[in-house]
């Protein structure tokens, strides 16, 4: 490797960036009778990036929270495992 070149393995970086969620399984952890919806949004407020997300059924908000400053709308989408109670 030449001096000044970055020291990383491209295939490891690609695997990490594009990997599926490690906590995904082929077995449902939530009752199949319940249909859940999730949505995330992000916006600028006084120059700071803010994000929120909500998880709902057709009739009830199960969880709605703000996320740390700097998160994107994609980061606001909850992970499937976090929905299992």
Secondary structure, 3 states (H helix, E strand, C coil): CCCCCCCCCHHHHHHHHCCCCCCCCCCCCCCCCCCCEEEEEEEEECCEEEEEEEEECCCCEEEEEEECCCCCCCCCCCCHHHHCC
